[in-house]
Amino acid sequence: SPWAKGTVCAVDFIQYQELHDGLDFLEKTFPDFVEVYTLHEDFKCNGKPAESKAAACEAFKSAGVPQTVQGQNTSERDRLPLKMVRITDESVPDKGKKYFVFPLSIHGIERAGAEGGTRAVEDLATWGACEKESAPDYVDCEHEDNKAPHPLLETTPQKSVTAGDALRRSAVYFIWPNPDGWRRGDRQNGIAFYQRYNGNGVDLNRDWPEQGWTHLPYTPWSEPESRAYGRVLKAIGPHDARGRPKWTGGIDLHGMVDAKAFSFTLLGGTQRDYGKDQRVLQTV
């Protein structure tokens, strides 16, 4: 990236366990700005009664990659926790804040979302804490990359609010919706084998409810990952007078190396007039 930070260039993708360790570190470093959630531990697991809670909580994990045992048939799966992080200025009440959500690399093989989005988590928390003067001593708030007040839009600072101001006015959630596709690609014999799908072989980006028609075999919320995140996000966000979720916005960050994919990034997921799709595509 032309806006890369730090003195050490990345030589590999973030590994799955590094994400967990890094989020824990950020939460300890910036407790006024970072809150990390593990869905099956921190939420009520779909409100199931106590006797079925264990099974319900298990449903708040990934589908899991099937495990193979030499010479044996097994139905065991490595079901992974589903992580979510909230970035906001916790000293400001939530009432009136705008809510945003950013899923990162829902296709496990498309790494830009997880790589860039995870760094955005770190940057937002660092900039907010430096502006508030609440960062610990080992955070270099005098470095030009962190100096407060830091513009949220670095490329056009004269047109930007500061990161601290943005976090006082909004709550930003980041989720990593496909741990199966990610963890399967962690370094094995020096080669990364990331997977587009979850452990059930389902494209999770086709598994969310949407206005319009549904294309079988993709049924909204058929997979544990989309069900869990969907129910949690519906529950925690703001609601209108009729009790419907009222998030301000968000975008799913994919990111393939192939630049031809960029022409589709502004096409909405909802069914709409063919001519409008064509005009958007031509504009891009």
Long-range contacts (C-beta under 8 A, 24 or more apart in sequence): 1-116, 3-154, 3-155, 5-119, 5-123, 5-145, 6-145, 10-115, 12-187, 13-111, 13-114, 13-115, 13-185, 13-192, 14-114, 14-115, 14-118, 15-186, 15-187, 16-179, 16-182, 16-183, 16-186, 17-186, 19-83, 19-114, 19-118, 19-176, 20-83, 22-118, 22-122, 23-83, 23-85, 23-121, 26-85, 26-121, 26-122, 26-125, 27-85, 29-125, 29-129, 29-135, 29-136, 29-139, 30-125, 30-126, 30-128, 30-129, 30-134, 30-135, 31-90, 32-89, 32-90, 32-91, 32-129, 32-132, 32-134, 33-87, 33-88, 33-89, 33-90, 33-124, 33-125, 33-128, 33-129, 33-167, 34-85, 34-86, 34-87, 34-121, 34-125, 35-85, 35-86, 35-90, 36-83, 36-84, 36-85, 37-83, 37-84, 37-85, 37-86, 38-81, 38-82, 38-83, 39-81, 39-82, 39-83, 39-84, 39-228, 39-229, 39-232, 40-81, 40-82, 40-228, 41-81, 43-232, 43-235, 46-231, 59-224, 59-227, 59-228, 60-224, 60-228, 61-224, 61-228, 62-178, 62-179, 62-180, 62-198, 62-199, 62-224, 62-225, 63-180, 63-198, 63-199, 63-200, 63-202, 63-223, 63-224, 63-225, 64-180, 64-199, 65-180, 65-183, 65-184, 65-199, 66-199, 77-199, 78-183, 78-199, 79-199, 80-179, 80-180, 80-183, 81-179, 82-175, 82-176, 82-177, 82-179, 82-225, 82-228, 82-229, 83-175, 83-176, 83-179, 84-173, 84-174, 84-175, 84-176, 84-229, 84-232, 85-121, 85-173, 85-174, 86-171, 86-172, 86-173, 87-121, 87-124, 87-125, 87-128, 87-167, 87-171, 87-172, 87-173, 87-174, 88-167, 88-170, 88-171, 88-172, 89-128, 89-132, 89-164, 89-167, 89-168, 91-132, 92-168, 92-169, 94-171, 97-169, 97-170, 97-171, 97-238, 98-169, 98-170, 98-171, 98-248, 98-249, 99-170, 99-171, 99-173, 99-237, 99-238, 99-246, 99-247, 99-248, 100-170, 100-171, 100-172, 100-173, 100-247, 100-248, 100-249, 100-250, 101-172, 101-173, 101-174, 101-175, 101-233, 101-237, 101-247, 101-250, 102-172, 102-173, 102-174, 102-175, 102-250, 102-251, 102-252, 102-253, 103-174, 103-175, 103-176, 103-177, 103-229, 103-250, 103-252, 103-253, 104-174, 104-175, 104-176, 104-177, 104-253, 105-176, 105-177, 105-178, 105-181, 105-182, 105-253, 105-254, 105-255, 106-177, 106-178, 106-204, 106-205, 106-252, 106-254, 107-178, 107-181, 107-196, 107-203, 107-204, 107-205, 107-254, 108-178, 108-180, 108-181, 108-182, 108-184, 108-185, 108-194, 108-195, 108-196, 108-197, 109-181, 109-185, 109-194, 109-195, 109-196, 110-196, 110-254, 110-255, 110-256, 111-194, 111-255, 112-253, 112-254, 112-255, 112-256, 113-252, 113-253, 113-254, 113-255, 114-176, 114-182, 115-255, 116-253, 116-255, 117-174, 117-253, 118-174, 120-174, 121-174, 123-163, 124-163, 124-166, 124-167, 124-172, 127-162, 127-163, 127-164, 128-163, 128-164, 128-167, 131-162, 131-163, 131-164, 132-164, 170-248, 173-233, 173-250, 175-229, 177-204, 177-225, 177-226, 177-229, 178-204, 178-225, 179-225, 198-223, 198-225, 205-252, 205-254, 208-269, 210-269, 210-270, 210-271, 211-270, 211-271, 212-270, 212-271, 213-271
